[in-house]
Amino acid sequence: MADLLHKAVYAFATGAVADVLAARSGPGPGQRHAAMRSGRHAGAGPLPRGQA
């Protein structure tokens, strides 16, 4: 039981740290690309290299 509790606390702490680190650098290229047009669209290619 103690091992399961330890793993749950470790997983929560690791996830919280990863969320903080990911949020401080702003949206990534995939999020910027998705924000260009809402919804699902066929033929949406990758971002140009200068915007990625």
mmCIF entry with sequence, helices, sheets and N, C-alpha, C, O atoms, coordinates in Angstrom:
data_MODEL
# 
_entry.id   MODEL 
# 
_entity.id                         1 
_entity.type                       polymer 
_entity.pdbx_number_of_molecules   1 
# 
_entity_poly.entity_id                      1 
_entity_poly.type                           'polypeptide(L)' 
_entity_poly.nstd_linkage                   no 
_entity_poly.nstd_monomer                   no 
_entity_poly.pdbx_seq_one_letter_code       MADLLHKAVYAFATGAVADVLAARSGPGPGQRHAAMRSGRHAGAGPLPRGQA 
_entity_poly.pdbx_seq_one_letter_code_can   MADLLHKAVYAFATGAVADVLAARSGPGPGQRHAAMRSGRHAGAGPLPRGQA 
_entity_poly.pdbx_strand_id                 A 
# 
loop_
_entity_poly_seq.entity_id 
_entity_poly_seq.num 
_entity_poly_seq.mon_id 
_entity_poly_seq.hetero 
1 1  MET n 
1 2  ALA n 
1 3  ASP n 
1 4  LEU n 
1 5  LEU n 
1 6  HIS n 
1 7  LYS n 
1 8  ALA n 
1 9  VAL n 
1 10 TYR n 
1 11 ALA n 
1 12 PHE n 
1 13 ALA n 
1 14 THR n 
1 15 GLY n 
1 16 ALA n 
1 17 VAL n 
1 18 ALA n 
1 19 ASP n 
1 20 VAL n 
1 21 LEU n 
1 22 ALA n 
1 23 ALA n 
1 24 ARG n 
1 25 SER n 
1 26 GLY n 
1 27 PRO n 
1 28 GLY n 
1 29 PRO n 
1 30 GLY n 
1 31 GLN n 
1 32 ARG n 
1 33 HIS n 
1 34 ALA n 
1 35 ALA n 
1 36 MET n 
1 37 ARG n 
1 38 SER n 
1 39 GLY n 
1 40 ARG n 
1 41 HIS n 
1 42 ALA n 
1 43 GLY n 
1 44 ALA n 
1 45 GLY n 
1 46 PRO n 
1 47 LEU n 
1 48 PRO n 
1 49 ARG n 
1 50 GLY n 
1 51 GLN n 
1 52 ALA n 
# 
_struct_asym.id          A 
_struct_asym.entity_id   1 
# 
loop_
_struct_conf.conf_type_id 
_struct_conf.id 
_struct_conf.pdbx_PDB_helix_id 
_struct_conf.beg_label_comp_id 
_struct_conf.beg_label_asym_id 
_struct_conf.beg_label_seq_id 
_struct_conf.pdbx_beg_PDB_ins_code 
_struct_conf.end_label_comp_id 
_struct_conf.end_label_asym_id 
_struct_conf.end_label_seq_id 
_struct_conf.pdbx_end_PDB_ins_code 
_struct_conf.beg_auth_comp_id 
_struct_conf.beg_auth_asym_id 
_struct_conf.beg_auth_seq_id 
_struct_conf.end_auth_comp_id 
_struct_conf.end_auth_asym_id 
_struct_conf.end_auth_seq_id 
_struct_conf.pdbx_PDB_helix_class 
_struct_conf.details 
_struct_conf.pdbx_PDB_helix_length 
HELX_P HELX_P1 AA1 ALA A 2  ? ARG A 24 ? ALA A 2  ARG A 24 1 ? 23 
HELX_P HELX_P2 AA2 PRO A 29 ? MET A 36 ? PRO A 29 MET A 36 1 ? 8  
# 
_struct_conf_type.id          HELX_P 
_struct_conf_type.criteria    ? 
_struct_conf_type.reference   ? 
# 
loop_
_atom_site.group_PDB 
_atom_site.id 
_atom_site.type_symbol 
_atom_site.label_atom_id 
_atom_site.label_alt_id 
_atom_site.label_comp_id 
_atom_site.label_asym_id 
_atom_site.label_entity_id 
_atom_site.label_seq_id 
_atom_site.pdbx_PDB_ins_code 
_atom_site.Cartn_x 
_atom_site.Cartn_y 
_atom_site.Cartn_z 
_atom_site.occupancy 
_atom_site.B_iso_or_equiv 
_atom_site.pdbx_formal_charge 
_atom_site.auth_seq_id 
_atom_site.auth_comp_id 
_atom_site.auth_asym_id 
_atom_site.auth_atom_id 
_atom_site.pdbx_PDB_model_num 
ATOM 1   N N  . MET A 1 1  ? 0.819   -1.194 0.000   1.00 0.00 ? 1  MET A N  1 
ATOM 2   C CA . MET A 1 1  ? 0.000   0.000  0.000   1.00 0.00 ? 1  MET A CA 1 
ATOM 3   C C  . MET A 1 1  ? 0.866   1.262  0.000   1.00 0.00 ? 1  MET A C  1 
ATOM 4   O O  . MET A 1 1  ? 0.554   2.227  -0.699  1.00 0.00 ? 1  MET A O  1 
ATOM 5   N N  . ALA A 1 2  ? 1.930   1.261  0.764   1.00 0.00 ? 2  ALA A N  1 
ATOM 6   C CA . ALA A 1 2  ? 2.811   2.428  0.824   1.00 0.00 ? 2  ALA A CA 1 
ATOM 7   C C  . ALA A 1 2  ? 3.498   2.650  -0.515  1.00 0.00 ? 2  ALA A C  1 
ATOM 8   O O  . ALA A 1 2  ? 3.726   3.791  -0.917  1.00 0.00 ? 2  ALA A O  1 
ATOM 9   N N  . ASP A 1 3  ? 3.831   1.561  -1.210  1.00 0.00 ? 3  ASP A N  1 
ATOM 10  C CA . ASP A 1 3  ? 4.474   1.685  -2.515  1.00 0.00 ? 3  ASP A CA 1 
ATOM 11  C C  . ASP A 1 3  ? 3.522   2.323  -3.526  1.00 0.00 ? 3  ASP A C  1 
ATOM 12  O O  . ASP A 1 3  ? 3.939   3.154  -4.333  1.00 0.00 ? 3  ASP A O  1 
ATOM 13  N N  . LEU A 1 4  ? 2.265   1.944  -3.485  1.00 0.00 ? 4  LEU A N  1 
ATOM 14  C CA . LEU A 1 4  ? 1.279   2.516  -4.399  1.00 0.00 ? 4  LEU A CA 1 
ATOM 15  C C  . LEU A 1 4  ? 1.067   4.005  -4.120  1.00 0.00 ? 4  LEU A C  1 
ATOM 16  O O  . LEU A 1 4  ? 0.958   4.805  -5.049  1.00 0.00 ? 4  LEU A O  1 
ATOM 17  N N  . LEU A 1 5  ? 1.008   4.367  -2.853  1.00 0.00 ? 5  LEU A N  1 
ATOM 18  C CA . LEU A 1 5  ? 0.864   5.767  -2.483  1.00 0.00 ? 5  LEU A CA 1 
ATOM 19  C C  . LEU A 1 5  ? 2.087   6.579  -2.930  1.00 0.00 ? 5  LEU A C  1 
ATOM 20  O O  . LEU A 1 5  ? 1.953   7.689  -3.444  1.00 0.00 ? 5  LEU A O  1 
ATOM 21  N N  . HIS A 1 6  ? 3.274   6.008  -2.727  1.00 0.00 ? 6  HIS A N  1 
ATOM 22  C CA . HIS A 1 6  ? 4.498   6.689  -3.141  1.00 0.00 ? 6  HIS A CA 1 
ATOM 23  C C  . HIS A 1 6  ? 4.501   6.919  -4.646  1.00 0.00 ? 6  HIS A C  1 
ATOM 24  O O  . HIS A 1 6  ? 4.872   8.001  -5.100  1.00 0.00 ? 6  HIS A O  1 
ATOM 25  N N  . LYS A 1 7  ? 4.100   5.934  -5.419  1.00 0.00 ? 7  LYS A N  1 
ATOM 26  C CA . LYS A 1 7  ? 4.074   6.073  -6.875  1.00 0.00 ? 7  LYS A CA 1 
ATOM 27  C C  . LYS A 1 7  ? 3.048   7.113  -7.313  1.00 0.00 ? 7  LYS A C  1 
ATOM 28  O O  . LYS A 1 7  ? 3.289   7.848  -8.270  1.00 0.00 ? 7  LYS A O  1 
ATOM 29  N N  . ALA A 1 8  ? 1.917   7.186  -6.634  1.00 0.00 ? 8  ALA A N  1 
ATOM 30  C CA . ALA A 1 8  ? 0.894   8.178  -6.974  1.00 0.00 ? 8  ALA A CA 1 
ATOM 31  C C  . ALA A 1 8  ? 1.410   9.596  -6.700  1.00 0.00 ? 8  ALA A C  1 
ATOM 32  O O  . ALA A 1 8  ? 1.217   10.495 -7.518  1.00 0.00 ? 8  ALA A O  1 
ATOM 33  N N  . VAL A 1 9  ? 2.055   9.790  -5.567  1.00 0.00 ? 9  VAL A N  1 
ATOM 34  C CA . VAL A 1 9  ? 2.606   11.109 -5.225  1.00 0.00 ? 9  VAL A CA 1 
ATOM 35  C C  . VAL A 1 9  ? 3.709   11.483 -6.212  1.00 0.00 ? 9  VAL A C  1 
ATOM 36  O O  . VAL A 1 9  ? 3.774   12.626 -6.663  1.00 0.00 ? 9  VAL A O  1 
ATOM 37  N N  . TYR A 1 10 ? 4.565   10.537 -6.545  1.00 0.00 ? 10 TYR A N  1 
ATOM 38  C CA . TYR A 1 10 ? 5.645   10.791 -7.487  1.00 0.00 ? 10 TYR A CA 1 
ATOM 39  C C  . TYR A 1 10 ? 5.080   11.158 -8.864  1.00 0.00 ? 10 TYR A C  1 
ATOM 40  O O  . TYR A 1 10 ? 5.575   12.088 -9.500  1.00 0.00 ? 10 TYR A O  1 
ATOM 41  N N  . ALA A 1 11 ? 4.063   10.447 -9.326  1.00 0.00 ? 11 ALA A N  1 
ATOM 42  C CA . ALA A 1 11 ? 3.455   10.736 -10.627 1.00 0.00 ? 11 ALA A CA 1 
ATOM 43  C C  . ALA A 1 11 ? 2.805   12.114 -10.635 1.00 0.00 ? 11 ALA A C  1 
ATOM 44  O O  . ALA A 1 11 ? 2.928   12.846 -11.617 1.00 0.00 ? 11 ALA A O  1 
ATOM 45  N N  . PHE A 1 12 ? 2.124   12.474 -9.567  1.00 0.00 ? 12 PHE A N  1 
ATOM 46  C CA . PHE A 1 12 ? 1.497   13.788 -9.479  1.00 0.00 ? 12 PHE A CA 1 
ATOM 47  C C  . PHE A 1 12 ? 2.539   14.898 -9.499  1.00 0.00 ? 12 PHE A C  1 
ATOM 48  O O  . PHE A 1 12 ? 2.387   15.888 -10.215 1.00 0.00 ? 12 PHE A O  1 
ATOM 49  N N  . ALA A 1 13 ? 3.593   14.731 -8.713  1.00 0.00 ? 13 ALA A N  1 
ATOM 50  C CA . ALA A 1 13 ? 4.644   15.758 -8.645  1.00 0.00 ? 13 ALA A CA 1 
ATOM 51  C C  . ALA A 1 13 ? 5.356   15.891 -9.987  1.00 0.00 ? 13 ALA A C  1 
ATOM 52  O O  . ALA A 1 13 ? 5.640   17.003 -10.430 1.00 0.00 ? 13 ALA A O  1 
ATOM 53  N N  . THR A 1 14 ? 5.644   14.773 -10.631 1.00 0.00 ? 14 THR A N  1 
ATOM 54  C CA . THR A 1 14 ? 6.302   14.809 -11.931 1.00 0.00 ? 14 THR A CA 1 
ATOM 55  C C  . THR A 1 14 ? 5.425   15.504 -12.966 1.00 0.00 ? 14 THR A C  1 
ATOM 56  O O  . THR A 1 14 ? 5.922   16.301 -13.762 1.00 0.00 ? 14 THR A O  1 
ATOM 57  N N  . GLY A 1 15 ? 4.136   15.213 -12.964 1.00 0.00 ? 15 GLY A N  1 
ATOM 58  C CA . GLY A 1 15 ? 3.214   15.861 -13.895 1.00 0.00 ? 15 GLY A CA 1 
ATOM 59  C C  . GLY A 1 15 ? 3.093   17.349 -13.639 1.00 0.00 ? 15 GLY A C  1 
ATOM 60  O O  . GLY A 1 15 ? 3.026   18.139 -14.580 1.00 0.00 ? 15 GLY A O  1 
ATOM 61  N N  . ALA A 1 16 ? 3.065   17.737 -12.377 1.00 0.00 ? 16 ALA A N  1 
ATOM 62  C CA . ALA A 1 16 ? 2.952   19.158 -12.041 1.00 0.00 ? 16 ALA A CA 1 
ATOM 63  C C  . ALA A 1 16 ? 4.194   19.921 -12.499 1.00 0.00 ? 16 ALA A C  1 
ATOM 64  O O  . ALA A 1 16 ? 4.080   21.021 -13.040 1.00 0.00 ? 16 ALA A O  1 
ATOM 65  N N  . VAL A 1 17 ? 5.363   19.353 -12.290 1.00 0.00 ? 17 VAL A N  1 
ATOM 66  C CA . VAL A 1 17 ? 6.607   20.007 -12.725 1.00 0.00 ? 17 VAL A CA 1 
ATOM 67  C C  . VAL A 1 17 ? 6.638   20.086 -14.255 1.00 0.00 ? 17 VAL A C  1 
ATOM 68  O O  . VAL A 1 17 ? 7.029   21.116 -14.805 1.00 0.00 ? 17 VAL A O  1 
ATOM 69  N N  . ALA A 1 18 ? 6.238   19.031 -14.940 1.00 0.00 ? 18 ALA A N  1 
ATOM 70  C CA . ALA A 1 18 ? 6.230   19.052 -16.409 1.00 0.00 ? 18 ALA A CA 1 
ATOM 71  C C  . ALA A 1 18 ? 5.260   20.104 -16.936 1.00 0.00 ? 18 ALA A C  1 
ATOM 72  O O  . ALA A 1 18 ? 5.565   20.781 -17.918 1.00 0.00 ? 18 ALA A O  1 
ATOM 73  N N  . ASP A 1 19 ? 4.106   20.253 -16.308 1.00 0.00 ? 19 ASP A N  1 
ATOM 74  C CA . ASP A 1 19 ? 3.136   21.268 -16.729 1.00 0.00 ? 19 ASP A CA 1 
ATOM 75  C C  . ASP A 1 19 ? 3.694   22.676 -16.553 1.00 0.00 ? 19 ASP A C  1 
ATOM 76  O O  . ASP A 1 19 ? 3.506   23.533 -17.417 1.00 0.00 ? 19 ASP A O  1 
ATOM 77  N N  . VAL A 1 20 ? 4.372   22.915 -15.447 1.00 0.00 ? 20 VAL A N  1 
ATOM 78  C CA . VAL A 1 20 ? 4.951   24.238 -15.196 1.00 0.00 ? 20 VAL A CA 1 
ATOM 79  C C  . VAL A 1 20 ? 6.037   24.545 -16.226 1.00 0.00 ? 20 VAL A C  1 
ATOM 80  O O  . VAL A 1 20 ? 6.089   25.651 -16.764 1.00 0.00 ? 20 VAL A O  1 
ATOM 81  N N  . LEU A 1 21 ? 6.899   23.573 -16.499 1.00 0.00 ? 21 LEU A N  1 
ATOM 82  C CA . LEU A 1 21 ? 7.968   23.795 -17.466 1.00 0.00 ? 21 LEU A CA 1 
ATOM 83  C C  . LEU A 1 21 ? 7.417   24.001 -18.872 1.00 0.00 ? 21 LEU A C  1 
ATOM 84  O O  . LEU A 1 21 ? 7.946   24.824 -19.619 1.00 0.00 ? 21 LEU A O  1 
ATOM 85  N N  . ALA A 1 22 ? 6.376   23.279 -19.247 1.00 0.00 ? 22 ALA A N  1 
ATOM 86  C CA . ALA A 1 22 ? 5.790   23.420 -20.582 1.00 0.00 ? 22 ALA A CA 1 
ATOM 87  C C  . ALA A 1 22 ? 5.059   24.742 -20.728 1.00 0.00 ? 22 ALA A C  1 
ATOM 88  O O  . ALA A 1 22 ? 5.064   25.327 -21.811 1.00 0.00 ? 22 ALA A O  1 
ATOM 89  N N  . ALA A 1 23 ? 4.432   25.228 -19.667 1.00 0.00 ? 23 ALA A N  1 
ATOM 90  C CA . ALA A 1 23 ? 3.646   26.461 -19.752 1.00 0.00 ? 23 ALA A CA 1 
ATOM 91  C C  . ALA A 1 23 ? 4.516   27.699 -19.828 1.00 0.00 ? 23 ALA A C  1 
ATOM 92  O O  . ALA A 1 23 ? 4.082   28.710 -20.381 1.00 0.00 ? 23 ALA A O  1 
ATOM 93  N N  . ARG A 1 24 ? 5.718   27.659 -19.297 1.00 0.00 ? 24 ARG A N  1 
ATOM 94  C CA . ARG A 1 24 ? 6.514   28.882 -19.241 1.00 0.00 ? 24 ARG A CA 1 
ATOM 95  C C  . ARG A 1 24 ? 7.136   29.244 -20.579 1.00 0.00 ? 24 ARG A C  1 
ATOM 96  O O  . ARG A 1 24 ? 7.557   30.387 -20.761 1.00 0.00 ? 24 ARG A O  1 
ATOM 97  N N  . SER A 1 25 ? 7.208   28.317 -21.518 1.00 0.00 ? 25 SER A N  1 
ATOM 98  C CA . SER A 1 25 ? 7.815   28.635 -22.812 1.00 0.00 ? 25 SER A CA 1 
ATOM 99  C C  . SER A 1 25 ? 6.776   29.051 -23.849 1.00 0.00 ? 25 SER A C  1 
ATOM 100 O O  . SER A 1 25 ? 7.132   29.322 -24.996 1.00 0.00 ? 25 SER A O  1 
ATOM 101 N N  . GLY A 1 26 ? 5.509   29.108 -23.473 1.00 0.00 ? 26 GLY A N  1 
ATOM 102 C CA . GLY A 1 26 ? 4.469   29.536 -24.399 1.00 0.00 ? 26 GLY A CA 1 
ATOM 103 C C  . GLY A 1 26 ? 4.014   28.404 -25.303 1.00 0.00 ? 26 GLY A C  1 
ATOM 104 O O  . GLY A 1 26 ? 4.479   27.272 -25.171 1.00 0.00 ? 26 GLY A O  1 
ATOM 105 N N  . PRO A 1 27 ? 3.108   28.706 -26.219 1.00 0.00 ? 27 PRO A N  1 
ATOM 106 C CA . PRO A 1 27 ? 2.594   27.648 -27.094 1.00 0.00 ? 27 PRO A CA 1 
ATOM 107 C C  . PRO A 1 27 ? 3.664   27.149 -28.062 1.00 0.00 ? 27 PRO A C  1 
ATOM 108 O O  . PRO A 1 27 ? 4.476   27.923 -28.570 1.00 0.00 ? 27 PRO A O  1 
ATOM 109 N N  . GLY A 1 28 ? 3.645   25.862 -28.298 1.00 0.00 ? 28 GLY A N  1 
ATOM 110 C CA . GLY A 1 28 ? 4.585   25.262 -29.227 1.00 0.00 ? 28 GLY A CA 1 
ATOM 111 C C  . GLY A 1 28 ? 4.097   25.389 -30.659 1.00 0.00 ? 28 GLY A C  1 
ATOM 112 O O  . GLY A 1 28 ? 3.026   25.946 -30.896 1.00 0.00 ? 28 GLY A O  1 
ATOM 113 N N  . PRO A 1 29 ? 4.866   24.880 -31.623 1.00 0.00 ? 29 PRO A N  1 
ATOM 114 C CA . PRO A 1 29 ? 4.483   25.019 -33.014 1.00 0.00 ? 29 PRO A CA 1 
ATOM 115 C C  . PRO A 1 29 ? 3.163   24.329 -33.339 1.00 0.00 ? 29 PRO A C  1 
ATOM 116 O O  . PRO A 1 29 ? 2.391   24.833 -34.156 1.00 0.00 ? 29 PRO A O  1 
ATOM 117 N N  . GLY A 1 30 ? 2.893   23.200 -32.723 1.00 0.00 ? 30 GLY A N  1 
ATOM 118 C CA . GLY A 1 30 ? 1.627   22.512 -32.978 1.00 0.00 ? 30 GLY A CA 1 
ATOM 119 C C  . GLY A 1 30 ? 0.433   23.300 -32.477 1.00 0.00 ? 30 GLY A C  1 
ATOM 120 O O  . GLY A 1 30 ? -0.610  23.329 -33.129 1.00 0.00 ? 30 GLY A O  1 
ATOM 121 N N  . GLN A 1 31 ? 0.575   23.935 -31.329 1.00 0.00 ? 31 GLN A N  1 
ATOM 122 C CA . GLN A 1 31 ? -0.518  24.743 -30.790 1.00 0.00 ? 31 GLN A CA 1 
ATOM 123 C C  . GLN A 1 31 ? -0.734  26.004 -31.616 1.00 0.00 ? 31 GLN A C  1 
ATOM 124 O O  . GLN A 1 31 ? -1.873  26.427 -31.813 1.00 0.00 ? 31 GLN A O  1 
ATOM 125 N N  . ARG A 1 32 ? 0.346   26.609 -32.099 1.00 0.00 ? 32 ARG A N  1 
ATOM 126 C CA . ARG A 1 32 ? 0.198   27.793 -32.957 1.00 0.00 ? 32 ARG A CA 1 
ATOM 127 C C  . ARG A 1 32 ? -0.469  27.417 -34.272 1.00 0.00 ? 32 ARG A C  1 
ATOM 128 O O  . ARG A 1 32 ? -1.298  28.166 -34.789 1.00 0.00 ? 32 ARG A O  1 
ATOM 129 N N  . HIS A 1 33 ? -0.109  26.264 -34.809 1.00 0.00 ? 33 HIS A N  1 
ATOM 130 C CA . HIS A 1 33 ? -0.703  25.806 -36.062 1.00 0.00 ? 33 HIS A CA 1 
ATOM 131 C C  . HIS A 1 33 ? -2.184  25.517 -35.870 1.00 0.00 ? 33 HIS A C  1 
ATOM 132 O O  . HIS A 1 33 ? -2.991  25.864 -36.733 1.00 0.00 ? 33 HIS A O  1 
ATOM 133 N N  . ALA A 1 34 ? -2.554  24.898 -34.774 1.00 0.00 ? 34 ALA A N  1 
ATOM 134 C CA . ALA A 1 34 ? -3.955  24.588 -34.512 1.00 0.00 ? 34 ALA A CA 1 
ATOM 135 C C  . ALA A 1 34 ? -4.768  25.854 -34.299 1.00 0.00 ? 34 ALA A C  1 
ATOM 136 O O  . ALA A 1 34 ? -5.961  25.872 -34.601 1.00 0.00 ? 34 ALA A O  1 
ATOM 137 N N  . ALA A 1 35 ? -4.157  26.907 -33.791 1.00 0.00 ? 35 ALA A N  1 
ATOM 138 C CA . ALA A 1 35 ? -4.882  28.151 -33.534 1.00 0.00 ? 35 ALA A CA 1 
ATOM 139 C C  . ALA A 1 35 ? -5.166  28.933 -34.815 1.00 0.00 ? 35 ALA A C  1 
ATOM 140 O O  . ALA A 1 35 ? -5.992  29.846 -34.812 1.00 0.00 ? 35 ALA A O  1 
ATOM 141 N N  . MET A 1 36 ? -4.494  28.584 -35.900 1.00 0.00 ? 36 MET A N  1 
ATOM 142 C CA . MET A 1 36 ? -4.694  29.314 -37.152 1.00 0.00 ? 36 MET A CA 1 
ATOM 143 C C  . MET A 1 36 ? -6.114  29.131 -37.676 1.00 0.00 ? 36 MET A C  1 
ATOM 144 O O  . MET A 1 36 ? -6.717  30.083 -38.171 1.00 0.00 ? 36 MET A O  1 
ATOM 145 N N  . ARG A 1 37 ? -6.649  27.931 -37.573 1.00 0.00 ? 37 ARG A N  1 
ATOM 146 C CA . ARG A 1 37 ? -8.016  27.642 -38.010 1.00 0.00 ? 37 ARG A CA 1 
ATOM 147 C C  . ARG A 1 37 ? -8.624  26.662 -37.018 1.00 0.00 ? 37 ARG A C  1 
ATOM 148 O O  . ARG A 1 37 ? -8.037  25.618 -36.733 1.00 0.00 ? 37 ARG A O  1 
ATOM 149 N N  . SER A 1 38 ? -9.794  26.995 -36.493 1.00 0.00 ? 38 SER A N  1 
ATOM 150 C CA . SER A 1 38 ? -10.416 26.095 -35.527 1.00 0.00 ? 38 SER A CA 1 
ATOM 151 C C  . SER A 1 38 ? -11.082 24.926 -36.250 1.00 0.00 ? 38 SER A C  1 
ATOM 152 O O  . SER A 1 38 ? -11.468 25.050 -37.413 1.00 0.00 ? 38 SER A O  1 
ATOM 153 N N  . GLY A 1 39 ? -11.213 23.821 -35.578 1.00 0.00 ? 39 GLY A N  1 
ATOM 154 C CA . GLY A 1 39 ? -11.850 22.637 -36.143 1.00 0.00 ? 39 GLY A CA 1 
ATOM 155 C C  . GLY A 1 39 ? -10.868 21.783 -36.927 1.00 0.00 ? 39 GLY A C  1 
ATOM 156 O O  . GLY A 1 39 ? -9.674  22.075 -36.995 1.00 0.00 ? 39 GLY A O  1 
ATOM 157 N N  . ARG A 1 40 ? -11.404 20.717 -37.518 1.00 0.00 ? 40 ARG A N  1 
ATOM 158 C CA . ARG A 1 40 ? -10.580 19.801 -38.297 1.00 0.00 ? 40 ARG A CA 1 
ATOM 159 C C  . ARG A 1 40 ? -10.737 20.126 -39.772 1.00 0.00 ? 40 ARG A C  1 
ATOM 160 O O  . ARG A 1 40 ? -11.857 20.291 -40.256 1.00 0.00 ? 40 ARG A O  1 
ATOM 161 N N  . HIS A 1 41 ? -9.623  20.220 -40.490 1.00 0.00 ? 41 HIS A N  1 
ATOM 162 C CA . HIS A 1 41 ? -9.651  20.553 -41.903 1.00 0.00 ? 41 HIS A CA 1 
ATOM 163 C C  . HIS A 1 41 ? -8.681  19.658 -42.656 1.00 0.00 ? 41 HIS A C  1 
ATOM 164 O O  . HIS A 1 41 ? -7.551  19.435 -42.221 1.00 0.00 ? 41 HIS A O  1 
ATOM 165 N N  . ALA A 1 42 ? -9.140  19.151 -43.789 1.00 0.00 ? 42 ALA A N  1 
ATOM 166 C CA . ALA A 1 42 ? -8.267  18.348 -44.638 1.00 0.00 ? 42 ALA A CA 1 
ATOM 167 C C  . ALA A 1 42 ? -7.303  19.273 -45.365 1.00 0.00 ? 42 ALA A C  1 
ATOM 168 O O  . ALA A 1 42 ? -7.644  20.419 -45.661 1.00 0.00 ? 42 ALA A O  1 
ATOM 169 N N  . GLY A 1 43 ? -6.147  18.801 -45.642 1.00 0.00 ? 43 GLY A N  1 
ATOM 170 C CA . GLY A 1 43 ? -5.179  19.557 -46.413 1.00 0.00 ? 43 GLY A CA 1 
ATOM 171 C C  . GLY A 1 43 ? -4.432  20.620 -45.630 1.00 0.00 ? 43 GLY A C  1 
ATOM 172 O O  . GLY A 1 43 ? -3.787  21.479 -46.230 1.00 0.00 ? 43 GLY A O  1 
ATOM 173 N N  . ALA A 1 44 ? -4.499  20.585 -44.315 1.00 0.00 ? 44 ALA A N  1 
ATOM 174 C CA . ALA A 1 44 ? -3.758  21.557 -43.511 1.00 0.00 ? 44 ALA A CA 1 
ATOM 175 C C  . ALA A 1 44 ? -2.335  21.044 -43.376 1.00 0.00 ? 44 ALA A C  1 
ATOM 176 O O  . ALA A 1 44 ? -2.080  20.101 -42.627 1.00 0.00 ? 44 ALA A O  1 
ATOM 177 N N  . GLY A 1 45 ? -1.424  21.650 -44.084 1.00 0.00 ? 45 GLY A N  1 
ATOM 178 C CA . GLY A 1 45 ? -0.042  21.204 -44.079 1.00 0.00 ? 45 GLY A CA 1 
ATOM 179 C C  . GLY A 1 45 ? 0.725   21.708 -42.874 1.00 0.00 ? 45 GLY A C  1 
ATOM 180 O O  . GLY A 1 45 ? 0.168   22.404 -42.024 1.00 0.00 ? 45 GLY A O  1 
ATOM 181 N N  . PRO A 1 46 ? 1.983   21.367 -42.797 1.00 0.00 ? 46 PRO A N  1 
ATOM 182 C CA . PRO A 1 46 ? 2.790   21.842 -41.672 1.00 0.00 ? 46 PRO A CA 1 
ATOM 183 C C  . PRO A 1 46 ? 3.062   23.335 -41.764 1.00 0.00 ? 46 PRO A C  1 
ATOM 184 O O  . PRO A 1 46 ? 2.909   23.943 -42.823 1.00 0.00 ? 46 PRO A O  1 
ATOM 185 N N  . LEU A 1 47 ? 3.463   23.910 -40.654 1.00 0.00 ? 47 LEU A N  1 
ATOM 186 C CA . LEU A 1 47 ? 3.848   25.315 -40.640 1.00 0.00 ? 47 LEU A CA 1 
ATOM 187 C C  . LEU A 1 47 ? 5.107   25.524 -41.481 1.00 0.00 ? 47 LEU A C  1 
ATOM 188 O O  . LEU A 1 47 ? 5.957   24.637 -41.562 1.00 0.00 ? 47 LEU A O  1 
ATOM 189 N N  . PRO A 1 48 ? 5.224   26.685 -42.098 1.00 0.00 ? 48 PRO A N  1 
ATOM 190 C CA . PRO A 1 48 ? 6.489   26.987 -42.763 1.00 0.00 ? 48 PRO A CA 1 
ATOM 191 C C  . PRO A 1 48 ? 7.634   26.981 -41.752 1.00 0.00 ? 48 PRO A C  1 
ATOM 192 O O  . PRO A 1 48 ? 7.429   27.294 -40.579 1.00 0.00 ? 48 PRO A O  1 
ATOM 193 N N  . ARG A 1 49 ? 8.811   26.632 -42.194 1.00 0.00 ? 49 ARG A N  1 
ATOM 194 C CA . ARG A 1 49 ? 9.962   26.459 -41.296 1.00 0.00 ? 49 ARG A CA 1 
ATOM 195 C C  . ARG A 1 49 ? 10.255  27.718 -40.483 1.00 0.00 ? 49 ARG A C  1 
ATOM 196 O O  . ARG A 1 49 ? 10.696  27.613 -39.338 1.00 0.00 ? 49 ARG A O  1 
ATOM 197 N N  . GLY A 1 50 ? 10.025  28.881 -41.032 1.00 0.00 ? 50 GLY A N  1 
ATOM 198 C CA . GLY A 1 50 ? 10.296  30.122 -40.315 1.00 0.00 ? 50 GLY A CA 1 
ATOM 199 C C  . GLY A 1 50 ? 9.343   30.366 -39.157 1.00 0.00 ? 50 GLY A C  1 
ATOM 200 O O  . GLY A 1 50 ? 9.683   31.112 -38.238 1.00 0.00 ? 50 GLY A O  1 
ATOM 201 N N  . GLN A 1 51 ? 8.162   29.763 -39.171 1.00 0.00 ? 51 GLN A N  1 
ATOM 202 C CA . GLN A 1 51 ? 7.179   29.944 -38.101 1.00 0.00 ? 51 GLN A CA 1 
ATOM 203 C C  . GLN A 1 51 ? 7.236   28.844 -37.057 1.00 0.00 ? 51 GLN A C  1 
ATOM 204 O O  . GLN A 1 51 ? 6.635   28.979 -35.991 1.00 0.00 ? 51 GLN A O  1 
ATOM 205 N N  . ALA A 1 52 ? 7.945   27.759 -37.337 1.00 0.00 ? 52 ALA A N  1 
ATOM 206 C CA . ALA A 1 52 ? 7.971   26.618 -36.423 1.00 0.00 ? 52 ALA A CA 1 
ATOM 207 C C  . ALA A 1 52 ? 8.897   26.796 -35.268 1.00 0.00 ? 52 ALA A C  1 
ATOM 208 O O  . ALA A 1 52 ? 9.010   25.906 -34.425 1.00 0.00 ? 52 ALA A O  1 
# 
